[in-house]
Amino acid sequence: MSALSLILLLLGASVLAVIVFRRFNLPPVLGYLLVGSIIGPHALNLLRDVHRAEYLGEFGVVFLMFSIGLEFSLPKLYAMKRIVFGLGLLQVLLSLVLIAALVMFFGVNWQLGIALGSVFAMSSTAVLTKLLAERMQLDSAHGREIMGVLLFQDLAVVPLLVLIPSLTQPPEKLAILLGIALLKAVVVLAVILVFGQKLMRKWFYFVARAKSSEVFVLNVLLITLGLATVTELAGLSQALGAFVAGMLISETEYRLQVEEDIKPFRDVLMGLFFVTIGVKLDLNIVVGLWWQVLLGLVALLVLKSAVVGLLSWRLGSTPGNSIRAGLWLCAGGEFGFVLLGEIAHIPKVIEQLALTILVLSMLAAPFVVQYSEKLVMRFVASEWLLRSMQLTQIAALSMGTDKHAILCGFGRSGQYLARFLTQEGIHYIALDLDPDRVREAAAGGETVVFGDAGRKEALIAAGLMRASVVIFTMSDTPLAEKVLHHVQELRPDLPVIVRTSDERDMGRLSKAGAAEVVPETLEASLMLASHALVLVGVPLNRVLKRIRIIRSQRYRLLRGFYRGLSDREEEDEHQPRLHSIWLTPGAAAIGQTLGELDLESFGCEVSAIRRRGIRAVEPAPETRLEEGDVVVVLGDPEMVTAAEECLLKNEKARRSGPR
C-alpha cells in the first residue's frame, strides 16, 4: 500500500465514523477505535501496512502531550493544589495499586500489573470536560474535584511514560535502568527549562516579526517535533519532549495563538493514533472472552468509583458530591490507550481484554453521568435535605419582595445589571451556581443565592409568581430555553429578557417566549457606531434616534455578516450571512422585479442593491433588476445558495430550491 493510499483509507474511514458518532452524541474517540477494528487485519483486512499507520499515529501522541504542556499553569496548579495533589495524587496511586493487585491475583506478573494499573487509573479529560461544560457544572463542587483529578492525571502521564518502558527489564536491572532514565529526564528537563524559557520567548518574538501565519505555524511544528527528537535521542519518550515544548510556550504571550494553530494537527493525528489502536482489537478473541470482559468492566467501574468516592468523602466533601465525583471518574480515558501502547511484550489475550474494557468503559461514561444525579438522590438521604435547604434559602431571600427582578446568573453581566437595578431602587434576586462567587457576593450585601435557574423549583422559590421580569444573563441558549419553558408554563404573562452572544439564536429564543433578545455582538456594534458618529460630528439626538430605530426593528439593519477566511466554519455554520450576487449578462433575474422573484420563499431577504457602483437602490417588491446590479441577500448558507441559483440560472432552478 502506497503512502497516499494508506492516508486516504485512514481519512475516509475516520470521516465516516466521526459523522456517525457525532450524530448519536458519542465521543469521536470511540468512532476511531471502531474504524480501526473494522479495517484492521482481524476484520476486513484493508489496512495491511499496520506499522506505517502506527508511525503516523505516534505523532498524534506527540501533539496531544504538546497541548497538555500548553495548558500547564503554575498559578492554576497552586490554586487547586489541595484537589490536584491531594485527591488527584491519592486517586492515581490507590487505583494503580488496587488494580495491579487485582490483575496479579489472576496470575499476571507485578511489572505488567503496575503497567495495567497505570492504564486503568486514567479517566477521559476530553469526554468529562465536555460533559461538565454542557451541564454548566465546571464551577460546581464536584466539577472542581473532577477537573483537579483530571489535571493531575494529565501530569502523571509524563513520569508514567518514562516508567512503563523500563518495567520490561529484568528485576535486577530494573532499578539501575529506571534510575538512569530518571537521571536523564532530570538533566534534559533542567537544561531545557533553565535555558529554554528565555530562548523560546526571544525566538518566538523573532518569528512573529515576520508577520506571516505560515512561518508561525511552521515554527510551532519545528519546536514541537524538535524537542520531541531531543528527548528521544536522550533515550526518553518523544511525548516527554513535546510536553516540555508546550510547557515552555505556555509561559509566553504566544500561547493562545499556538494553541489555535496546533489544534488541527493534534485532532487529525490523534484520530489516526486511535485508529491504529483499534487495529489491534481482535473481535473474535473478545467475543470468546465476553464474560471476562464484562467482569473486568464492572470491576473497573466499581473499583474506581469507590476509590474516588471514599477519598473525596475523607477529604471533606459531602456524601452526595463524593458519589458524583466517583461516578464521573469511574471510566477509562484516552491516556489509557497511550500508556497501553508503551507496554512491550504484553500477551495478546490481556491486550485484547484491556483494549475492550477501556473502549466499553468510555462508551458507558456518558450514560453513567446521565444517571449519576438519580443515583445520588436515591442513595444519599442528606441530598434531599440539602436541596430543601437551598430552596429554603432562596425562598427566605425572596420573601417579602414583590415586583422584583429575577437574575439567572450573577457573572459580570449579571453584576453590572444588578448595580443599575439597585440605583433605580428595583429589588432583584440572583441565582448562580458558582459557590465562591455566591459566598463573596452575598457577604458583600448582594441578594444572590446558590441555585440552578434551570430548575422550576428554584424559580418558584425565587418568587417567580410575584416577579415583574426575568433576566437571563448567561450566554447559554439551551439553558435559556429551559428557563423560558418553565416561565411559559407558570407565568406566560411574565416578560423574559435573554442575553445571547450573537444573532444566531434570536429567532429560536423569541419563538421560545423571550420578550427581548439582546445579542452581544450587535449591541457592541451599536455602541461603537454611536461613539464614532458623535466624534465625527453627527448630533447626539440624531445618533440616539438612529439607535432607537434599529432596536425597534429588532436589529434588522445589523443582521448578517460577510463571511471571510478568518471566520471559523463550525461557529458560523447556522448564522445568517450576507452574500453579494452580481447579475452578469444573461442572468435569469434581469428584467424581473423582486416581488416576481419571491426570494422570501427561500428564507432569504434582499438587504441592498448596488447599481452602477452606487448603493442607492432601496429594495422593494416593485424594484426591477438590471444587468450589472449587485444584489446583497441575507439568509442561511443553504438558502443563500438557492437564492443565487434563482437569480443567475433559470425558473427551474428556482422552483427546485428549498421552501
TIVO-801866 format. One line per 4 residues: number of its first residue (from 1); their letters; for each residue x, z, y of C-alpha. Coordinates in steps of 0.5 Angstrom, whole numbers. Each point is the difference from the previous one (the first is absolute). Layout:
BEGIN
NUM	A	X:Z:Y  ...
// end
This chain:
BEGIN
1	MSAL	0:0:0  3:-2:7  0:5:5  -5:-4:4
5	SLIL	-5:0:-6  1:8:-1  -1:2:7  -7:-5:0
9	LLLG	-2:3:-6  1:7:2  -3:-1:7  -6:-4:-2
13	ASVL	-2:6:-6  1:5:6  -4:-3:5  -6:-1:-5
17	AVIV	1:8:-3  0:3:7  -6:-4:2  -4:2:-6
21	FRRF	2:8:1  -1:0:8  -7:-3:-2  -1:6:-4
25	NLPP	4:5:5  5:2:-5  8:0:1  3:-6:0
29	VLGY	6:3:-4  -5:0:-6  -1:-7:1  7:-2:0
33	LLVG	1:4:-6  -6:-3:-4  3:-7:2  7:2:-3
37	SIIG	-3:2:-6  -4:-7:-1  5:-5:2  6:4:-4
41	PHAL	3:-1:-7  -5:4:-3  -7:-4:2  0:-7:3
45	NLLR	8:0:0  0:-4:6  6:4:3  5:-2:-4
49	DVHR	6:2:4  -1:7:1  7:2:2  0:-4:6
53	AEYL	-7:2:2  3:8:0  6:-2:4  -6:-2:5
57	GEFG	-3:6:-1  6:4:2  -1:-2:7  -7:3:0
61	VVFL	3:7:-1  6:-1:5  -5:-2:5  -5:6:-2
65	MFSI	6:5:1  2:-3:7  -8:1:2  1:7:-2
69	GLEF	6:1:3  -3:-3:7  -6:6:-1  5:5:-1
73	SLPK	0:5:6  3:7:1  -5:2:5  -5:-2:-5
77	LYAM	3:4:-5  1:6:4  -7:0:2  -2:0:-7
81	KRIV	6:4:-3  -5:5:-4  -4:-5:-3  6:-5:-2
85	FGLG	5:5:-2  -5:5:-3  -6:-3:-3  4:-7:-1
89	LLQV	6:2:-3  -3:5:-5  -5:-5:-2  5:-5:-2
93	LLSL	4:5:-3  -5:3:-4  -4:-6:-2  7:-3:-2
97	VLIA	2:6:-5  -7:0:-3  -1:-7:-1  7:0:-3
101	ALVM	-1:6:-5  -7:-3:-2  4:-7:-2  5:4:-3
105	FFGV	-5:3:-4  -1:-6:-4  7:-2:-1  3:-3:6
109	NWQL	7:2:2  1:4:6  3:-6:4  -6:-4:-1
113	GIAL	-4:6:1  3:1:7  -1:-7:2  -7:-1:-2
117	GSVF	-2:7:3  3:-4:7  -4:-6:-1  -7:4:-1
121	AMSS	2:5:5  -1:-5:6  -7:-2:3  -2:-6:4
125	TAVL	1:0:7  -3:-7:1  -6:2:-3  -1:7:2
129	TKLL	2:-1:7  -6:-6:1  -5:4:-3  1:6:4
133	AERM	0:-5:6  -6:-3:-2  -4:7:-1  3:3:7
137	QLDS	4:6:-4  7:-1:2  -1:6:5  -4:4:-5
141	AHGR	4:6:-3  0:-3:-7  2:-7:3  6:3:4
145	EIMG	2:3:-7  0:-7:-4  4:-3:6  5:5:-1
149	VLLF	1:0:-7  0:-8:0  5:1:5  5:4:-4
153	QDLA	-2:-5:-6  3:-6:4  6:4:2  1:3:-7
157	VVPL	0:-7:-3  7:-1:3  4:5:-4  -4:-2:-6
161	LVLI	2:-7:1  7:3:-1  -1:5:-6  -4:-4:-4
165	PSLT	5:-6:-2  5:6:-1  -4:3:-6  1:-6:-5
169	QPPE	7:3:0  2:5:-6  -1:7:2  8:2:0
173	KLAI	1:-6:5  -7:1:4  3:6:5  6:-4:2
177	LLGI	-3:-6:1  -6:3:4  5:4:4  4:-7:1
181	ALLK	-7:-3:2  -2:5:5  7:1:3  0:-8:1
185	AVVV	-7:1:3  2:5:5  6:-3:2  -3:-7:1
189	LAVI	-6:3:4  5:4:4  4:-6:2  -7:-4:2
193	LVFG	-3:6:3  5:2:4  3:-7:3  -6:-4:-1
197	QKLM	-5:3:5  4:-2:6  2:-7:-3  -7:-1:-2
201	RKWF	-3:1:7  5:-4:3  0:-6:-5  -8:0:1
205	YFVA	1:0:7  5:-6:0  -5:-4:-5  -6:2:5
209	RAKS	3:-3:6  0:-7:-4  -8:1:1  -1:-4:-6
213	SEVF	-5:2:-5  3:-4:-5  7:3:1  -3:7:0
217	VLNV	-3:-1:-7  6:-3:-3  4:6:3  -5:5:-4
221	LLIT	1:-4:-6  7:1:1  0:7:1  -4:2:-6
225	LGLA	3:-4:-5  7:1:3  -1:8:-1  -3:-1:-7
229	TVTE	6:-4:-2  5:5:3  -3:6:-5  -1:-5:-6
233	LAGL	8:-1:1  1:7:0  -3:1:-7  -7:2:3
237	SQAL	-7:-3:1  -2:-5:4  -6:3:2  4:6:3
241	GAFV	4:-4:5  -7:-3:2  -3:7:1  6:1:5
245	AGML	0:-6:4  -8:2:1  2:7:2  6:-3:5
249	ISET	-5:-4:3  -6:5:1  4:4:5  1:-6:4
253	EYRL	-5:-4:5  -1:-6:-4  -3:4:-6  -8:-3:1
257	QVEE	3:-7:1  4:0:-6  -6:3:-4  -4:-5:2
261	DIKP	5:-6:-2  2:3:-6  -8:1:-3  -1:-7:-2
265	FRDV	7:0:-4  -2:7:-3  -7:-1:-2  1:-7:-4
269	LMGL	7:2:-3  -4:7:-2  -5:-4:-3  5:-4:-4
273	FFVT	3:6:-3  -7:3:-2  -1:-7:-4  7:1:-3
277	IGVK	-2:7:-2  -7:-3:-3  4:-5:-4  3:6:-4
281	LDLN	-7:2:-2  -2:-2:-7  -7:1:-1  0:-1:-8
285	IVVG	4:7:0  -5:3:5  -6:-2:-4  3:3:-6
289	LWWQ	2:7:3  -6:1:4  -1:7:-2  7:2:2
293	VLLG	-1:-4:7  -7:4:1  3:6:-2  6:-1:5
297	LVAL	-4:-2:6  -5:6:-1  7:5:-1  3:-3:7
301	LVLK	-7:0:4  -1:8:-2  7:2:0  2:-3:7
305	SAVV	-7:2:3  1:7:-3  7:1:3  -1:-3:7
309	GLLS	-7:5:0  4:6:-2  6:-1:4  -5:-2:6
313	WRLG	-4:7:-1  6:4:-1  3:-2:7  -6:2:4
317	STPG	-5:-6:-1  -8:1:-1  -2:-1:-7  -4:-6:2
321	NSIR	6:-3:3  4:1:-5  -4:-3:-5  -1:-6:5
325	AGLW	8:-1:0  0:1:-7  -5:-6:-2  3:-4:5
329	LCAG	7:0:-2  -1:0:-8  1:-7:-1  7:-4:0
333	GEFG	3:-4:5  4:-7:2  6:4:0  -1:2:-8
337	FVLL	1:-8:-1  6:0:4  3:6:-4  -2:-2:-7
341	GEIA	4:-7:2  6:4:0  -1:3:-7  5:-3:-4
345	HIPK	-1:0:-8  -7:2:0  -4:-1:-6  -5:-6:0
349	VIEQ	-6:5:-2  2:5:5  1:-5:6  -7:-3:-2
353	LALT	-3:7:0  3:2:7  -2:-7:3  -7:0:-3
357	ILVL	-1:7:2  2:-1:7  -4:-6:1  -6:3:-2
361	SMLA	1:7:4  1:-5:6  -7:-3:-2  -3:6:0
365	APFV	2:3:6  -5:-2:5  -5:2:-5  3:7:0
369	VQYS	0:0:7  -7:-2:1  -3:5:-4  5:6:2
373	EKLV	-5:3:5  -5:0:-5  4:4:-5  3:5:6
377	MRFV	-8:1:2  -1:1:-8  5:5:-2  2:4:7
381	ASEW	-6:4:2  4:2:6  0:-7:3  -8:1:1
385	LLRS	2:6:4  5:-4:4  -5:-6:1  -5:5:2
389	MQLT	5:4:5  2:-7:3  -8:-2:1  -1:7:3
393	QIAA	6:0:5  -3:-7:2  -7:3:1  3:6:4
397	LSMG	3:-4:5  -6:-5:1  -5:6:0  -3:1:7
401	TDKH	2:-7:2  -5:-6:2  1:-7:2  7:0:-1
405	AILC	5:-5:-3  3:0:-7  7:-3:0  2:-3:-7
409	GFGR	8:1:0  4:4:5  6:-4:1  3:-3:6
413	SGQY	-6:-4:2  -5:6:-2  4:5:4  0:-5:6
417	LARF	-7:-1:0  -1:8:-1  3:1:7  -5:-5:3
421	LTQE	-6:3:-3  3:7:2  1:-2:7  -7:-2:0
425	GIHY	-3:6:-3  -2:-3:-6  1:4:-6  3:-3:-7
429	IALD	1:2:-7  6:-4:-3  1:-1:-8  7:-1:-2
433	LDPD	4:0:-7  7:2:3  1:7:-2  6:1:5
437	RVRE	-4:-4:6  -6:4:-1  3:7:0  4:-1:6
441	AAAG	-5:-4:4  -5:6:-2  5:5:2  0:-4:7
445	GETV	-7:1:1  -2:-7:-2  -7:0:-4  3:-3:-6
449	VFGD	-1:2:-7  2:-3:-7  -5:-4:-3  -1:-7:-3
453	AGRK	-4:-4:4  -2:-5:-5  -4:6:-4  -7:0:2
457	EALI	0:8:-1  6:0:6  -4:-4:5  -6:4:-1
461	AAGL	4:7:1  3:-3:6  -7:-1:3  -2:-7:-1
465	MRAS	-7:1:0  1:3:7  6:-4:3  -1:-5:5
469	VVIF	5:-5:-2  5:-1:-6  7:-3:2  5:-3:-6
473	TMSD	7:1:3  4:-3:-6  1:-7:-2  -2:0:-7
477	TPLA	-6:-5:-1  -2:3:-7  -1:7:2  -3:-2:7
481	EKVL	-6:-4:-5  -1:6:-4  -1:5:7  -5:-6:2
485	HHVQ	-3:0:-6  -1:8:0  -3:0:7  -4:-6:-1
489	ELRP	-3:4:-6  -1:6:4  -1:-2:7  -1:-7:1
493	DLPV	-1:1:8  7:3:1  5:-4:3  7:-1:-3
497	IVRT	6:-3:3  5:-2:-4  7:-2:1  4:-6:-3
501	SDER	7:-3:0  -3:-7:2  -6:-5:0  1:-1:-8
505	DMGR	-6:5:-2  -4:0:7  -6:-3:-4  1:4:-6
509	LSKA	-1:6:4  -5:-2:4  -4:-2:-6  1:7:-3
513	GAAE	-3:3:6  5:1:5  -3:0:7  7:-2:3
517	VVPE	6:-2:-3  7:1:4  5:-5:-2  7:3:2
521	TLEA	4:-7:1  -6:-3:4  0:7:5  7:0:0
525	SLML	0:-8:3  -6:2:5  5:6:3  6:-5:0
529	ASHA	-4:-5:3  -3:5:5  6:2:3  3:-7:0
533	LVLV	-6:-2:4  1:5:5  7:0:1  0:-8:2
537	GVPL	-6:2:5  -7:-1:-3  -4:5:3  -1:6:-4
541	NRVL	-8:0:0  0:-8:-3  5:3:-6  -5:5:-1
545	KRIR	-6:-4:0  4:-5:-5  2:5:-5  -8:3:0
549	IIRS	-2:-7:-1  5:-1:-6  -2:6:-3  -8:-1:1
553	QRYR	2:-7:-4  3:4:-6  7:-2:2  -2:-8:-1
557	LLRG	5:-2:4  6:3:-3  -2:-1:-7  4:-4:-5
561	FYRG	7:-2:1  5:-6:-1  4:2:-7  8:-1:0
565	LSDR	5:0:-5  1:8:2  -7:2:-2  0:2:-7
569	EEED	-5:-3:-4  -2:6:-4  -2:4:6  -4:-6:4
573	EHQP	-3:-3:-6  -7:1:2  1:1:7  -4:-6:5
577	RLHS	5:-4:3  1:-6:5  2:-7:-2  1:-6:4
581	IWLT	-3:-7:-2  2:-6:3  -5:-6:0  4:-5:-2
585	PGAA	-2:-8:1  -5:-1:-6  -2:8:-1  -7:0:-2
589	AIGQ	-3:5:5  2:-5:6  -7:-1:4  -4:6:-3
593	TLGE	-2:6:3  2:7:-2  -8:1:-2  0:-6:-4
597	LDLE	7:2:-4  -3:7:-1  6:4:-1  -3:6:-1
601	SFGC	-3:-1:-6  8:0:-3  0:7:3  4:-3:6
605	EVSA	-1:0:7  4:-4:6  4:4:4  2:-5:5
609	IRRR	1:-8:1  6:-2:3  -1:-7:4  6:-5:3
613	GIRA	5:6:0  -5:5:3  -4:6:-3  -6:-2:5
617	VEPA	-6:-2:-5  -5:6:-2  -2:0:-7  -8:-1:0
621	PETR	-4:-4:-5  -1:-6:4  7:-1:1  2:-6:-2
625	LEEG	7:-1:-3  5:-6:2  6:-3:-3  7:4:1
629	DVVV	-4:7:1  3:6:-3  -6:5:-3  2:7:-1
633	VLGD	-4:3:-5  -1:7:-2  -1:3:-8  3:2:-6
637	PEMV	5:-4:-3  -4:-4:-5  -6:-1:5  5:-3:5
641	TAAE	3:-5:-5  -7:-2:-2  -2:-1:8  7:-4:0
645	ECLL	-3:-5:-5  -6:0:3  3:-2:7  5:-5:-3
649	KNEK	-3:-3:-6  -7:-2:-1  -7:2:-1  1:1:-8
653	ARRS	6:5:1  -4:4:5  -6:0:-5  4:3:-6
657	GPR	3:6:5  -2:7:-2  -7:2:3
// end
